[in-house]
Amino acid sequence: MLTRKAWRDVWHQRGPSIAIAVVVMVGVASFVAMQSMVPHLRGSQQRYYQTAHFAELWVSVSQAPDALAAEVRAIPGVSALETRVAEDVVLEVPGLAGLATGRLLSHPTSRELAVNRLRVRAGRLMSPSHDDEVVISDGFATANGLAPGDTLGAVLNGRWRRLEVVGVVLTPEFVMEVQPGALFPDNRRYGILWMAEGAAQAAFGRVGAWNEATLTLDRTASEAAVIAAVDERLARYGSLGTYGRGEQLSHRYLTDEIRQAAAFGTAAPLIFLGVAAFLVNLVLARLVAAQREQIGMMKAFGITNGMLIRHYAQIALIPVLLGAIIGTGVGLWFAGLLAELYSQYYRMPDAAFTPRLGTIAASLLVTGLSALIGTVGAVRRVVRLPAAEAMRPEAPLRFRHTWFDRSWLHRRLSPMARLTVRSMLRRPARATLATLGMALSIAVVMVGSYAYDAIAVMRDVHFTEIQREDVAVTFARSEGDDALRELAHMPGVLRVEPLWSLPVKIGHGPHERRAAITALIPGARLRRVVNGQRQEQAVPGNGLLMSAALAELLAVEAGDSVQVQALTGERRLRTLMIGALVHDLIGTGLWMGHDGMEMLAGGTAYDGAVLAVDPVLTDQLIAQLRRTPGVASVGERADVLASFDTVMRDSFGVTLLALLGFAVVLAVGVVYNTARVSLSERSRELTSLRVLGFSQREVAAMLFGELAVLGALAVPLGFAIGAGLAAAMAAGMSSELFRLPFTLSPRTYGWSVVVLVVAGMASSLLVRRRLDHLDLVAVLKTRE
């Protein structure tokens, strides 16, 4: 009998119940989607790393003989070692305007790799008898529509070659193919290539030699001890320092993504399920008040408090569990969509999404608890109500003068406005919670749009204030001033500035890091050091200018001294003072003046150059650079910007639309239920006003005026909550790779208010229909 009553009550309260179900659906969908993504990504990562024998250590050298590999492999703790030739090359890709850059790696043809094994997705591996065969990475192939049988143009050690693609492969080393120094992946213009070992050694003049090694370790090995031993063994061969997975670019991107998904998957559902608990409490409290006499009669006929508690809990659970079931389906669909989106950036072979029963069970449990939490207040009233008292009408509310009635504001407001304010003050707890719910909808929009604002600032600072060149050129080998003069005489070149970075090991006390010092050229205009506030930073004398992120890792401040050892040339060791810190947005940088760099390095050796170019002659310049010996890579600023914008649109577009939808649901749920409950509670009052001669418009204005006031109060509160959440998001998503600036644009504030206004108008229209169709006689026949 009580079960049938519960279903009837839910049907009579179908409007508020649907609102509750939709809010729960969104909360569960976000929980299931993000909590499914975390084990999905982490599990795919771990399985792939294990089956493909992902390296644990990397080391680069100037050049080392093949025979040295046996000595490194014999170091205690090393379980497997692979040596290779690794070089950057300029690529000409069919159908791609401009140039691309590739990282070409050698691959043995007589055996399978012991470290970082390749998995063939299409075609085959290279043949030792064909020097011009290569296999390419899956991301690069997919982005450019390449398949086995296609050809690429490439400059290998100054010689133009035509390479045939014979296979497409995956590798755990480049799950995400990000060019060093880039903000995000650009699979169209950067990819990985593998060439037969003998062919690669011959092409780059390294026959019988290698310049890069990857290692895996025994389970009981000490990573620090192995790194120290490898560095000692390879020091005389120009080692740039051994580093572990924590500094490997692809691994860091994927690990950071998993960490951020876990944080978002916990925070977002808590907001929605908390609001759902509030709405359940709001609706049930009103239902218990309306069914006061029924509760008294049921108690008089022997129905116990326990049965009534279960009954009203059932009323709460019906819409909540319905929303949870639908939300689970939506969450699984959205998780599949996210998995497909992730697969475009993180290339793993077993990345197919599989639903997890544990996640689904957890979502149902959490939503059930939120519903029961929402019933506590209403159920307490049921239990405390004696049968005889319940069968009498509820005593009218006691009215007395408040601070509002004695204030100057009371005298200035119209009678209708006074009624609105008194209604809010009469139920302060409900008004506060309704305001908080509306504020949260504003905050959700702000958080979603904040990512766009932060990335827009990073884009502007990085590509407008820091990297101001039109074309960037990387040399295959270190060059001097002659290379700069040669570039200056090429067609369309208006200005040339050198690029010079020196790999170093920097330490302070127990802290030590591998880094690169960049030389700042006096009078440079194309590459500058700029902080997050767009202020140019100069190098202080002969000291170091250090990124604040690196300073935090080394536990140093401006004025401290650090030990700096060059990892090339004479490997000089110097004690340098940190002259200043720069709060930049990307990487962990170090800078010093040109003269100081020359003293540390023992000479001048430029890695590349940046060029200001006449736009009319850019194509002619690129065509000449494409076949210029000694050029390892060429990048056009316009291409980088276009790729950056594409990545932002594809990666953040889905997230922003989802958050906007979530915010609309949140706002509609809160506003609609607040209006419905207010209409139920004030129906006799509003009907009496209609009988006394007030028009429908005036009565509606009195009801919705309260919502408008609550919405107006929610705006500044929502701004404050949104700003706080955005600041927390900036701190949570920032890493060594990049720091999100805390910035909120006027557009973000505007969108958040628009969402609340639209949701309020839609909810008001739904409630207005019920208000206009109130039966005046039936309402006024309520027992006194």
Residue pairs with C-beta under 8 A, 6 or more apart in sequence:
2 303
2 307
2 310
2 311
2 314
3 314
5 311
6 311
6 314
6 315
6 318
7 318
9 287
9 291
9 315
10 17
10 315
10 318
10 319
13 283
13 287
15 672
15 676
15 766
16 279
16 282
16 283
16 672
16 673
16 676
16 677
17 283
17 318
17 319
18 319
19 279
19 668
19 669
19 672
19 673
20 276
20 279
20 280
20 283
20 319
20 320
20 323
20 669
20 673
21 319
21 320
21 322
21 323
21 326
22 323
22 665
22 668
22 669
23 272
23 275
23 276
23 279
23 323
23 665
23 666
23 669
24 272
24 273
24 276
24 319
24 320
24 323
24 324
24 327
24 367
24 370
25 323
25 324
25 326
25 327
25 330
25 665
26 272
26 327
26 661
26 662
26 665
26 666
27 268
27 269
27 271
27 272
27 273
27 275
27 276
27 327
27 367
28 269
28 273
28 323
28 324
28 327
28 328
28 330
28 331
28 363
28 367
29 327
29 328
29 330
29 331
29 334
30 265
30 268
30 269
30 272
30 331
30 662
31 265
31 268
31 269
31 273
31 327
31 331
31 359
31 362
31 363
31 366
32 327
32 328
32 331
32 332
32 334
32 335
32 359
32 360
32 363
33 265
33 331
33 332
33 334
33 335
33 338
34 261
34 262
34 264
34 265
34 268
34 269
35 265
35 266
35 359
35 362
35 363
36 331
36 332
36 335
36 353
36 355
36 356
36 359
37 261
37 265
37 335
37 338
37 339
37 342
38 258
38 261
38 262
38 265
39 356
39 359
40 335
40 339
40 351
40 353
40 354
41 254
41 257
41 258
41 261
41 342
41 346
42 258
44 348
44 350
44 351
45 175
45 254
45 258
45 348
47 350
48 54
48 172
48 175
48 348
48 349
48 350
49 172
51 117
52 116
52 117
52 119
52 171
52 172
53 80
53 113
53 114
53 115
53 116
53 117
53 216
54 115
54 116
54 172
54 173
54 216
54 245
55 82
55 115
55 116
55 173
55 214
55 215
55 216
55 245
55 248
56 215
56 216
56 217
56 223
56 244
56 245
57 214
57 215
57 216
57 217
57 223
57 226
57 227
57 230
57 242
57 243
57 244
58 212
58 213
58 214
58 215
58 242
58 243
58 244
58 248
59 212
59 213
59 215
59 230
59 231
59 234
59 239
59 240
59 241
59 242
59 243
60 86
60 211
60 212
60 239
60 240
61 210
61 211
61 212
61 213
61 234
61 237
61 238
61 239
61 240
62 211
62 237
62 238
62 568
63 206
63 209
63 210
63 211
63 237
63 238
64 83
64 209
64 210
64 211
64 234
64 237
65 208
65 209
66 83
66 208
66 209
66 210
68 233
68 234
68 237
69 81
69 83
69 210
69 213
71 233
72 78
72 81
72 213
72 215
72 230
72 233
72 234
73 80
73 81
75 226
75 229
75 230
75 233
76 221
76 225
76 226
76 229
77 217
77 218
77 220
77 221
77 222
77 225
77 226
77 229
78 215
78 216
78 217
78 218
78 221
78 226
78 230
79 215
79 216
79 217
79 218
79 221
80 114
80 115
80 215
80 216
81 114
81 115
81 213
81 214
81 215
82 113
82 114
82 115
82 116
82 213
82 214
82 215
83 210
83 212
83 213
84 105
84 106
84 107
84 197
84 200
84 210
84 211
84 212
84 213
84 214
85 104
85 105
85 106
85 197
85 200
85 201
85 204
85 206
85 209
85 210
85 211
85 212
86 103
86 104
86 105
86 106
86 211
86 212
87 103
87 104
87 156
87 157
87 200
87 204
87 211
87 476
87 632
88 101
88 102
88 103
88 104
88 474
88 476
88 632
88 633
89 101
89 102
89 103
89 104
89 154
89 155
89 156
89 193
89 632
89 633
90 99
90 100
90 101
90 102
90 154
90 155
90 625
90 626
90 631
90 632
90 633
90 634
91 99
91 100
91 101
91 102
91 152
91 153
91 154
91 191
91 193
92 99
92 100
92 152
92 153
92 154
92 626
93 100
93 144
93 146
93 152
93 188
94 144
94 146
94 150
94 151
94 152
95 144
95 145
96 144
96 188
96 189
98 189
98 622
98 636
98 639
99 189
99 622
99 625
99 626
99 633
99 634
99 635
99 636
100 144
100 188
100 189
100 190
100 191
101 179
101 189
101 190
101 474
101 632
101 633
101 634
101 635
102 140
102 152
102 154
102 190
102 191
102 192
102 193
103 190
103 191
103 192
103 193
104 134
104 154
104 156
104 193
104 194
104 195
104 200
105 192
105 193
105 194
105 195
105 200
105 212
106 194
106 195
106 196
106 197
106 199
106 200
106 201
106 210
107 113
107 118
107 125
107 126
107 135
107 194
107 195
107 196
107 197
107 200
108 197
109 125
109 126
109 127
109 128
109 196
109 197
109 198
110 128
114 216
115 214
115 215
115 216
116 171
116 172
116 173
116 214
117 171
117 172
118 125
118 135
118 169
118 170
118 171
118 194
119 169
119 170
119 171
119 349
120 135
120 167
120 168
120 169
121 138
121 167
121 168
121 169
121 170
121 349
122 141
122 147
122 148
122 167
122 168
123 135
123 147
123 148
123 165
123 166
123 167
123 168
124 148
124 166
124 167
125 135
125 166
125 167
125 169
125 194
126 133
126 134
126 135
126 166
126 167
126 194
126 195
126 196
126 199
127 133
127 166
127 196
128 196
128 198
130 164
130 196
131 195
131 196
131 198
131 199
131 202
131 203
132 161
132 162
132 163
132 164
132 199
133 163
133 164
133 166
133 195
133 196
133 199
134 152
134 163
134 164
134 165
134 166
134 193
134 194
134 195
135 165
135 166
135 167
135 168
135 169
135 193
135 194
136 146
136 152
136 165
136 167
136 168
136 169
136 191
136 192
136 193
136 194
137 168
137 169
137 170
137 171
137 174
137 177
137 191
137 192
137 193
137 347
138 168
138 169
138 170
138 347
139 174
139 177
139 185
139 187
139 191
139 345
139 347
140 146
140 177
140 187
140 188
140 190
140 191
140 192
141 147
141 165
141 168
141 191
142 187
143 187
143 188
143 191
144 187
144 188
144 191
146 152
146 165
146 168
147 165
147 168
148 165
148 166
148 167
148 168
149 164
149 165
149 166
150 164
150 165
151 162
151 163
151 164
151 165
152 162
152 163
152 165
152 193
153 160
153 161
153 162
153 163
153 626
154 160
154 161
154 162
154 163
154 193
155 161
155 626
155 627
155 628
155 629
155 631
156 203
156 204
157 203
157 204
157 205
157 476
157 629
158 476
158 629
158 630
159 203
159 629
160 627
161 203
163 193
163 195
169 194
170 347
170 348
170 349
171 192
172 348
173 214
173 248
173 250
174 192
174 250
174 347
175 250
175 251
175 254
175 346
175 347
175 348
176 185
176 249
176 250
176 253
176 254
176 345
176 346
176 347
177 185
177 187
177 190
177 191
177 192
177 250
177 347
178 184
178 185
178 190
178 249
178 250
178 253
179 185
179 186
179 190
180 249
181 587
182 190
182 640
183 458
183 462
183 586
183 644
183 738
184 643
184 644
184 647
184 648
184 651
185 345
185 647
186 640
186 643
186 644
186 647
188 643
189 635
189 639
189 640
189 643
195 203
200 206
201 207
201 208
201 209
215 226
215 230
217 223
217 226
223 244
226 242
227 242
227 243
227 244
230 239
230 242
231 239
231 241
231 242
234 242
235 571
238 567
238 568
239 567
240 503
240 514
240 567
240 568
241 503
241 505
241 514
241 567
243 514
245 251
246 252
247 514
249 737
252 735
252 736
252 737
253 737
254 346
256 733
256 735
256 737
257 342
257 346
260 732
260 733
263 732
267 725
268 444
268 662
269 366
271 440
271 444
271 666
272 662
272 666
273 366
273 367
273 370
274 370
275 437
275 440
275 666
275 669
275 670
276 320
276 323
276 367
276 370
276 371
276 374
276 669
277 370
277 371
277 373
277 374
278 374
278 433
278 436
278 437
278 670
279 374
279 437
279 669
279 670
279 673
280 316
280 320
280 370
280 371
280 374
280 375
281 374
281 375
281 376
281 377
281 378
282 430
282 433
282 673
282 674
282 677
283 673
283 677
284 312
284 315
284 316
284 374
284 375
284 377
284 378
284 379
285 377
285 378
285 381
286 677
286 680
286 681
287 312
287 315
287 378
288 295
288 312
288 378
288 381
288 382
289 381
289 394
289 681
290 680
292 385
292 390
292 393
292 394
293 390
293 391
293 393
295 308
295 382
295 385
295 390
296 385
296 386
296 387
296 388
296 389
296 390
296 391
296 392
297 387
297 390
297 391
298 308
299 305
299 308
299 385
299 386
299 387
299 390
300 387
300 388
300 391
305 382
305 383
308 379
308 382
308 383
309 379
309 382
309 383
312 375
312 378
312 379
312 382
313 371
313 372
313 375
313 379
316 371
316 372
316 374
316 375
317 368
317 371
317 372
320 367
320 368
320 370
320 371
321 364
321 367
321 368
321 371
323 367
324 363
324 364
324 367
324 368
327 363
327 367
328 360
328 363
328 364
331 363
332 355
334 658
335 353
335 355
336 353
337 654
338 654
339 351
339 352
339 353
341 650
341 651
341 654
342 351
343 351
344 650
345 651
393 783
393 784
397 426
402 422
402 425
404 410
404 421
404 422
404 425
409 421
410 418
413 421
416 698
416 701
416 702
416 705
417 705
419 702
420 702
420 705
420 706
420 709
421 709
423 678
423 682
423 706
424 431
424 706
424 709
424 710
425 431
430 674
430 677
431 706
431 710
434 670
434 671
434 674
434 710
435 710
435 713
435 714
435 717
436 714
436 717
437 666
437 669
437 670
437 674
438 667
438 670
438 671
438 710
438 711
438 714
438 718
438 756
439 714
439 715
439 717
439 718
439 721
440 666
440 718
440 721
441 663
441 664
441 666
441 667
441 670
441 718
441 752
441 755
441 756
441 759
442 663
442 714
442 715
442 718
442 719
442 721
442 722
442 752
442 753
442 755
442 756
443 718
443 721
443 722
443 725
443 752
444 659
444 662
444 663
444 666
444 722
445 659
445 660
445 663
445 722
445 748
445 751
445 752
445 755
446 718
446 719
446 722
446 723
446 725
446 726
446 744
446 748
446 749
446 752
447 659
447 722
447 725
447 726
447 729
448 655
448 656
448 658
448 659
448 660
448 663
449 656
449 659
449 744
449 745
449 747
449 748
449 751
449 752
450 722
450 726
450 729
450 730
450 743
450 744
450 748
451 652
451 655
451 656
451 729
451 740
452 648
452 652
452 656
452 748
453 743
453 744
453 745
453 747
453 748
454 730
454 740
454 741
454 742
454 743
455 648
455 652
455 740
456 745
457 532
457 585
457 741
457 743
458 585
458 586
458 738
458 740
458 741
459 641
459 644
459 645
459 648
461 530
461 532
461 534
461 585
461 741
462 585
462 586
463 637
463 640
463 641
463 644
465 528
465 530
465 534
465 536
466 527
466 528
466 529
466 530
467 526
467 527
467 610
467 637
468 525
468 526
468 527
468 528
469 497
469 526
469 527
469 610
469 611
469 612
469 637
470 611
470 612
470 613
470 615
470 618
470 636
470 637
470 638
471 610
471 611
471 613
471 618
471 621
471 622
471 625
471 634
471 635
471 636
471 637
472 499
472 608
472 609
472 610
472 611
472 634
472 635
472 637
473 487
473 608
473 609
473 610
473 611
473 625
473 631
473 633
473 634
474 499
474 607
474 608
474 631
474 632
474 633
474 634
475 483
475 606
475 607
475 608
475 609
475 630
475 631
475 632
476 630
476 631
476 632
477 630
478 605
478 606
478 607
479 605
479 606
479 630
480 604
480 605
480 606
481 604
483 606
483 609
483 630
484 496
484 498
484 606
484 609
487 493
487 496
487 609
487 611
488 496
490 621
490 624
490 625
491 617
491 620
491 621
491 624
492 613
492 614
492 616
492 617
492 618
492 620
492 621
493 611
493 612
493 613
493 614
493 621
494 611
494 612
494 613
494 614
495 525
495 526
495 611
495 612
496 609
496 610
496 611
497 521
497 524
497 525
497 526
497 527
497 609
497 610
498 519
498 521
498 606
498 608
498 609
499 518
499 527
499 606
499 607
499 608
499 609
499 610
500 518
500 519
500 521
500 594
500 597
500 604
500 605
500 606
500 607
501 516
501 517
501 518
501 519
501 607
502 516
502 517
502 519
502 566
502 567
502 568
502 597
502 600
502 601
503 514
503 515
503 516
503 566
503 567
503 568
504 514
504 515
504 516
504 517
504 564
504 565
504 566
504 567
504 590
504 600
505 512
505 513
505 514
505 515
505 564
505 565
505 567
506 512
506 513
506 514
506 515
506 554
506 562
506 563
506 564
506 565
506 590
507 513
507 554
507 562
507 563
508 554
508 555
508 556
508 560
508 561
508 562
508 563
509 555
511 553
511 554
511 555
513 550
513 553
513 554
513 588
514 567
515 550
515 588
515 589
515 590
516 590
517 544
517 564
517 590
517 591
517 592
517 597
517 600
518 589
518 590
518 591
518 592
519 591
519 592
519 593
519 594
519 597
520 529
520 538
520 539
520 545
520 591
520 592
520 593
520 594
521 527
521 594
522 593
522 594
526 610
526 611
526 612
527 610
528 536
529 536
529 537
529 538
529 539
529 545
529 582
529 584
529 589
529 591
530 536
530 537
530 584
531 537
531 582
531 583
531 584
532 583
532 584
532 585
532 739
532 741
533 583
537 545
537 580
537 582
538 545
539 545
539 579
539 591
539 592
539 593
540 579
540 580
541 579
541 593
542 576
542 592
542 593
542 595
542 596
543 576
543 577
543 578
543 579
543 580
543 592
543 596
544 562
544 564
544 576
544 577
544 578
544 579
544 590
544 591
544 592
545 579
545 580
545 581
545 582
545 590
545 591
545 592
546 556
546 578
546 580
546 581
546 582
546 589
546 590
546 591
547 581
547 582
547 584
547 587
547 588
547 589
547 590
548 581
548 582
548 583
548 584
549 584
549 587
549 588
549 736
549 739
550 588
550 589
550 590
551 557
551 558
551 578
551 581
553 588
553 736
554 562
556 562
556 578
557 578
557 581
558 578
558 579
558 580
558 581
559 577
559 578
560 577
560 578
561 575
561 576
561 577
561 578
562 575
562 576
562 577
562 578
563 573
563 574
563 575
564 573
564 574
564 575
564 576
564 600
565 571
565 572
565 573
565 574
566 572
566 573
566 600
566 601
566 602
568 601
569 601
569 602
569 603
569 605
570 602
572 600
572 601
572 602
574 599
574 600
576 592
576 596
582 589
584 739
585 738
585 739
585 740
585 741
586 737
586 738
586 739
587 736
587 737
587 738
588 736
592 600
598 604
608 632
611 621
613 621
618 636
622 634
622 636
625 631
625 634
626 634
660 751
660 755
663 752
663 755
664 755
664 758
664 759
667 755
667 756
667 759
667 760
667 763
668 759
668 762
668 763
671 707
671 711
671 759
671 760
671 763
671 764
672 763
672 766
672 767
674 707
674 710
675 703
675 704
675 707
675 763
675 764
675 767
676 767
676 770
678 703
678 706
678 707
679 686
679 703
679 767
679 770
679 771
682 703
683 774
683 779
684 779
684 780
684 782
686 699
686 702
686 703
686 771
686 774
687 774
687 776
687 779
687 780
688 780
689 698
689 699
689 702
690 696
690 699
690 774
690 776
691 776
691 780
696 771
696 772
699 771
700 768
700 771
700 772
703 767
703 771
704 764
704 767
704 768
707 760
707 763
707 764
708 760
711 756
711 757
711 760
714 756
715 753
715 756
718 752
718 756
719 749
719 752
722 744
722 752
723 744
726 742
726 744
727 742
729 740
730 739
730 740
730 741
730 742
733 740
734 740
